[in-house]
């Protein structure tokens, strides 16, 4: 910021960068007497060239003139070839460094990813009684945000208030960003509210990013609507990315699509960040093919773009297509990173590609020299356990260099339920308790497994333990978007305004299912009640309520898209597949871990999930 202000005030007086020559001493003096030498210094291509020019400065005594010494310092810190060590050596030769010099060094340390050094320089500035200005605080606060260092940031906030910069929008935006990245959403909101009419698009963008980072997806979209509809502000790129991220997590396709349309109307072209956000949004809102089209039209791709499309394919069980994208990425010369390998291994897990997954795990370690982290091990445990290799998965957990994680044990526990291994399920639960990471869902899985074996006393004991530990039970729910509004249903829910119509539709659906010789599978209902009561419980499942509501309120032949917060049961899977065939509707369900796409009575998962 400081450099750009100085640069814009100086006329260009030298030849273009492709024909730079070292100036003579006479020419250097002549130019220095009339204006700053910063434009020339910025056009240098290496630190070696800069050192030669610096030597001339010293020989001519220009380095003793504050204005030209500042140019040297600024060029050495903000240029791509800059060196903070060399910049510090210049700084130390200054007799009385001023605010501009300290700002330049603080800015340079932030740019060169040395936030601790930036804060040390800010502290020295205070000790020397050099007054900070409105350019000092944004860089110092950014250093705190990067670390993150909330205590130091709060202290700097005190300096901001003491020196009267509470109405400086750039400083206040930096405070919003700081508190947002430190997870202090209330403090970020307080600074935002205090700005009042001084708020800029950047202020809104900073708070939207803070809400997104804290997973306040609904609040983010509400604020975005206020910004664009009530305040009539045009959202910038950062705001759009935050809103798209919220749409992605909530499955709010209609709003995500409207943001995409707004981008197409108001921008000449989408950069990689925006395109990647759109790929992620479409894939996770049930429109994988739209995400793939954006991906295929991208003129250039980076690791984020590949990661987004591979992860998108993974959650649809498109493991082989994900591996094809991965291979094309390698052929194009891109180097995979940890995040991409998480997507690749996850794709193998969801598609049941055991051998391919093991091969990729070896390639990651031995070919690309990437040390597996807990996520990679979690994917491998999930892959092996889903494939029925429960003992091998257990051994892998016990061999994890960082020690067993709750994610790994939870993956094994879920697979134990699928494959009916009660002994290993008990082991997984014990280890989750030792890690103090158990939640109600873990206990419920074990209780259901006991109930399936008719061990009612053990099932009751586990449920009593849930109550004694005061573990919150998150109820299963399903949401469906109709005309831009999300409608949420809980099992046995009768609170919706159209509850009577939904129940009537459920009876019609069951009547149609009889012709398909469908009978409710009560084997996964572990309540100690009679068969008829079990059938009533199955009829009121949240996913079935959402499907019935969608059939009532969406146009014929349109795709029904549902989000549920639990893993889909086999009974619901069979039911939904049959309904898709009977009513001729495509039904896309996003459960806790993946997508199921039902068409003509079949699901793309191939009965493997």
N, C-alpha and C positions, 0 to 999 in steps of 0.2 A: 504493500500500500504506500509506504513512504517512498519507495523507489519509483513507483509509477507516477506519483505526484511530481517528483523532481524531474523525471524524464519528460513528462508532458509540458513542462515549462521551458524546455531547452530546445532550440532549433537544431535540426539535423544539419551538420556542416561537413561531414566526412563522406567518403565514397561508400557504396554498399559493401556488405560484409564479405562478398566474394572477391573483393579486390582491396582488402585491407593491407596497408604497408605500415611499417613502423615509422612514426613521424620523426622529423629532425628536431633537434633541441630548439631551434629558432621557431619552427612551426608550432611546437608544443607550447612554447611560451606565448606565442601570438594568440593561439586559440584559448589558452588558459586565462589570458588577460581579458578576453571579451565574454567568455561564458564557461559553463561547466564542461568537463571532459567526460562526463558519465556516458554519453552516447557512444563515444569511441571505446571506452572501457567495456561497455556491454557487448560490443561486437567482437571482442577477443574470443578466441576459440579454445584456449587452454590456460591452465595456471602458469605454465612456463612462459607464455607470451605476456601474461599479466606481470610476472616477476621482472621481466625485462623493462616493461613500462614503469613499474614501481621504482626500479633502479634509476631511471631517468628523472622521475619525480624527486627522489632523494638528492640526486646530483644538482638539480636546478632549485632545490629548496621548496618545491611546491607542496611537499608533504607536511610542511609546517604551517601552511595556510589552511584553516579549519574547513573552508568550503571544499577544497580539493582533497584533503584528507578524508572528508566524509564521502566523496565520490569513490575513492579507493576502497573504503570500508564497505560501501553499499554494493559495488560491483563484485567484490570478493565474496559476499555473503549470498546474494540473490541469483547469481549466474549459475547455470547448470554445472559449469566446471569449477565452481567456487570451492574454497577450502576454509573451514571454520578455524582450523589451527592457524593458518596464515592470517586470517582476518583478525584473530585475537592478538597476533604479534603486532599488527598495525595499530590496533586499539591501545595496546600497552605503551606505544610511543607517544600517544596524545598527552599533552600537558594537562589539559582540563577537559576531558570528554564531556560533552553536553547531552541533552535529552535525545537529540537526533542520533548521536553515536550509540548510546545505550539501546535505543529503539531498533537500530539497524542490527546490532548483535543479537538482541532477543529474537527478532524476526528471523535472522539467519539460523539460529539454533533450532527454532521450531520447524523451519523449512527442511533442515538437514536431520530431522528426527532425533534431536537431542533436547527434549523438553526439560530434563533436570538441569542442564546447563543454562537454559533460558531463565529458569526460576532463580538460579544462583546469581545470574547477571542482574535480575530484577532486584534481588536482595542487596547486591552491591550498590545498585542505583540509590536505594533507600539509605544505605549507610553513608554514602557520599553526599547526601542531601541534594541530589539532582532531582528536580521536580518532574514526575511523569506527566504525560499529556494524553490526549484522546487517541493517539496512535500507540501508546505504550500498552494500555490495558487490553485491547483485543488480542495482541500476541501473547501477553502474559497469561491471560485467561485461557487461550487456546492451548498453551503448554499444560495448564492444570487439567483441561478436559482430556488431553491425550493420555495423561499418566494413568488413571485419573487421580487428581489430588484435591479432594473436596475441602480439606482443612485450609490448605494454602489458598484455594480459590475463594473461600469465604473471607479470609483475611484481605485479599485483594479487593473483594467487594466492599469491605469496610473502607479501604483507601478511596475507592470510587465515590462512595457517599461523602466521605470527609472532604474530598477535593472538589465536590460539586459537579460530578459528571453523570448524575442520575437522569438527566434529560438527554444525554448523548445517545442517540439511537444505535450507533455502531457498538458502543461499549455495552449497552443493555442487551443487544442481540447476542453479544459474546457471553454475557452472563446466562442468558436463556440456554444457549448451547452448552455451557459448562454444567449447569445444574441438570440438564437433560441427560448428558453423557454420564453423569455421576449417579443417575437414578433418583434424583431429588425432584420429582415431577411437581410437587406442591410449590417449591421455591421457584422453579422455572415458570409456573403459571402466575405466581405472585409478581415476578418481574415483568412478565408479559402484560398483566392487568394494569400495573403501575405506569406503563408506557402510554396507555390511553390513546389519544389522537395522534401521538408521535409514531405509532406502529407502522412499519413498512412491510412489504411482502416478505422480506428476510426475517422479520420478527415472527410472522405466522409460520414461515417455513421451519424456523428453529424449534418452535413449540410442537409442530406436527411431527418433526423428526424425533423429539423427546417422547411423545406419546407412542409412536411406533416402536421405539426402542424398548419401552416398558410394556409392550403388548397390549396397550389400550386401543385396540383396533376400532371399536365402535366410537369412542371419544374422538379419535383421530378423524374419522369420516364426518362426524358432527361438526367439528371445528373447520374441516375443509369446506363443508357446505356453507357454514357461516361466512367464511372468507370469500368464497366465490359468488354466493347468492345475495347475502345481506350486505356485505361490504363492497361488493362489485369489484374485487381485486382480481387481476389476472394471475393465476398461479404460476410460479416459476418451476424449473425442472425438479428441484429438490422437493417441493410440495407435492408435485405429481407423483414422484417416486414413493413418498410416504403414503399417499392416498392409495396408490396401486398395491403397495405392500399390505395395507389394511384390507383391501378388497380380496387379495389373495388369501389371507388367513380366514376371512369371514365367508369366502365363497360368493361374494357380492358381484356376480358377473355383469349385471346390467349397469351398475355404476362404473365398474372397470372399463367396460366397453365405451361408455360415454366419455370417460377420461381419454381413452385412445382417440375417439373422434375429435375431441377438443384439441389434442396434440396435432392431429393431421390438419386441422383448420388453421391453427395459430403458429405452426413452425414450418420451416422450409425442409427440414430433414430431422430424423431422430438419431441421436447419438447412441453409442453402444450401451450406455447405462439405461437409457429409456427402453431400448429394444429388449434388453435382457429382462427388465422389470415386466414388460408386456408378455414375454415368453413365459415367465414364471406365473403371472396372473392367469393367462389363458389356460395353461396346463393344470393349475391347481383349482380352477373354477370349472373344470370338466370339458374344456375345449382344447384338447391336446393338439389336434390338427391345425388349429389357428396359430398356436404357438410355434408349431413346426414350420408353417409358411413364413412367419416372421424370421425365424432362424435361417431358413434357406435363402431368403432375400438379402440377408445381411452381407454387405460388401466386404467387411472384415469382422473377424470374430476374435475374442480374447478368452481367457480362462473362465471368466464369469459367465459368458454366453454358453460355452460348452457345459459348464457345471449346471446351468439352468435347464438346458434341454435334456441332458443325461438324467438329472434328478426327476424331471417331468416324465420321461419315458419310464423311469424306475417305478414310480407310484402307480403306473397303469399296468405294471407287469410286463412291459415291453422290453424284456431283458436283452434279447438278441439285437433289437434295433439300437438300444443304448450302447452295446458293445461295438456295433458298426460305427456309430458316431465317435466313440472313443478311438477306434482304429484310424478313422479319417483325420481326427485331430492330431494324432501322432504322425501321420504321413505328411501333414501340412507343417510339421516342424514345431508344434506347440508342446511345451513341457507340462506334463500333468502335475498337479499339486495335491495336497492332502484332501481338499474339498472335492475335487473331481473323483478321487479314488473312493471317497465315501459314497458318492452317487453311483459309481460303477459297481461296487460291492453290494450296495442296496438293491440295484437292478437285478443282480444275480440272485439275491435272496428272494425277492418278490416273484421271480420267474422260476425259481427252483433249479437254477443252473449251478449245481454243486461243483462239478469239475471245472467249469469256467471261472467260478468264483475263487476256488483254490489257486488256479493258475494266475489270476489277476493279483491275488494277495502276494504270491511269490514275485511277480513282476514288480510290484510296488516296492518290495524290500530289496530285491537283488539287482533289478535292471535300472530302476529309477532312484534307488537309494533313499527312499522315503521311510522314515521310522514310523511304524504304525502307532496311532494314538488310541485312546479308549473308544472313539467312534468306530474306527476300523475294526477293532476286536469285537465290538458290539454287533457290527454287521456280519462278521464271520460266525459268531455264536448264533445269531438269528438264522443265517443261511444253513448251517449244519443242523440246528435243532428243528427247523421247519422240515428239513429233508429226512427227519427221523433219526439222525445221528446224535442222539441225546448224550450218550456216554462220551463221544468225541467232543461235543460242545462243552460238557462239564470239564473235561481235561484242559480244553483251551482256556476256559475261564480261570482255572487254577494256575495256568502258566502265564497269565498276563503280567508283563513287567511292572506295570503301574499298580498291580493288585486288582482283584475282582471289583467290578463296579455294579451299582444298582441296575443300570440299563442291561448289562449282560445277564445278571440273575433274573431280571424280569422277562427277558427274551426266552430264557430257558423255561421259566415258569409257564409262560403262555404256550410254548411248544409241548410241555408236559400235559397240559390240559387237552391239546389236540390229539396227542398220541396215548393218553391215558396212563402216564407213568406217575403214580401217586408218590412213590418213594422219593424220586428226584424233585418232585414239586415241594414236598415237605422240606427237603434240603435247601432248595432255593429260597423258600420263605424264611427258614432259620437264618440264612446268611443275610437276607434283606433286613431282618430284625437286628442282627449284629451291626450292620452298617447304619442302623437307625434311619433307614430310608424307606421303610414299608409304608404303603398307603392302603386305603380301604379296598381298592381294587385287587391288590395282591391277596388279601385275606378272603375276599369274596370268591376268587378263583379256587383257592384251596377248600373253602367251605362247600362250593358247588361240587368239587371232586369227591369230597366225603359223602355228600348227599347222593351222588350218582352211585356210590358203592353202598348206599343204605346205612352209612355210618352216621345216623342222625345225631347222636350225642356229640361226636366230634364236630359236626357241622354247627350245632348249637353253641358249642364251646368257642369256636372261632368267631361266630357272630357276636357272642357276648364280649369277646376280647376286643372287637372293633368298637363296641360301645364303651368299654372300660378305658380304652386308650383315647377315646374322644376323637377318633379319626373321621374326618368329614367324608361322607359318601356323596359323590357327585352323581346326580341322577342321570340316567341315559336320556338323551333327547335327539331329535332330528329336526333339521330346518330345511325349508324349501323357499326359494325366491320366486315370487309371483308379482309381476308388474312393478319391479324395482323394490319390493318390500319383502323382508325376511319374516317368514311365519314359523314359529318354533312350537314343536309338540313334544310332550313328555308321555311316557307310557300311561295308559288309562286316563289320558287327559280329556277333560270335558269343559275346560275353561275357554276354549276358542269360540268366538261368536258364531261360527258355522258348525259347531259341534254336532248338532242333530243331523245336518246334511252329511257330514263326514261319516257318522255312524251308519246312516242309511246306505251310503256308498260302500262301506265295508261289508255290509250284508249282501249287497249286489255282487261284489267282487267274490265273496265266498260261494255264492250261488253259481257263478260262472266257473269257479275252480272245481266244483264237484264234477263237472263234465270232463275235467282233465284228470279225474280220479285222485285228486289231491286230498290228503288227510293231514291235519296239523301234526307235526313231529313234536310230541311233548317230552321227548327224552332229554331235552336241554332245559326243561323247567324243573328246578330242583326244590321248589316249595313242597312241603309235606301236605298236599291237598289232593282231592280226587281228580280224575281225568277231565271231567267237564269243567272244573274250575281252572285247570291248566289251559284248556282250550280258550277260555274267556281271557286269561292273562295274555295268551299269544295274540288273540284278535286285537287287543288294545296296545300292541307294541308301537312305540313312537314312529318307527320307520313306516309301518303300515298306515298309520294315521296321516303321515305326510304325503304318502303316495295317493291316498284317497282324496285328500284336499287338492292335490295337484291335478288329478283327473277331473275334479269338479270345476277348477278355475283356470285351466290352461287350454289353449286351442288344440284341436285334434291334430295329430301327427307331430306336434312340437315335442322337444325332448324335455323330460322331467329330470331335474337335477336336485339331489338331496345330499345334505351333509349330516353325518351322525357322529357323536363323540365316543362311540363304543365300537368294538370289533364286531363285524357282521356275523351273526350266528348262521348255522347251516339251514335252520328252518326259515329264517328271513331270506336267505339267499335263494332257496328253492321257490318260495312264495313270490319273490320279486321277479324271478326269471319267468315264471308262469304268467304273471300279470302282464309282463312286457309282450308276450306272445298273444295273449287273449285280446288285449286292447290295441295291439299294433303300435305300441309306443316304445321309444327308446328311453330307458331309465338309467341315469348315471348316479351312482351312490359313492360318495367319498366317506369312508369310515375312518377309524382312528389312525390307520397306517397306509391306506392305499385306495385306489379307485376300482369300482366294479362297473362295467358297462354292459347292460343287459339289452340284447336285441333279439327279437324273434324267439324268445324263450331260452336263450343261451347267454352266458356271461363270458366276457373276454378273458377272465382269469383262468379259464379251463379247470375250474374246481380246485385250484391251488391257491390258498391264501392263508 
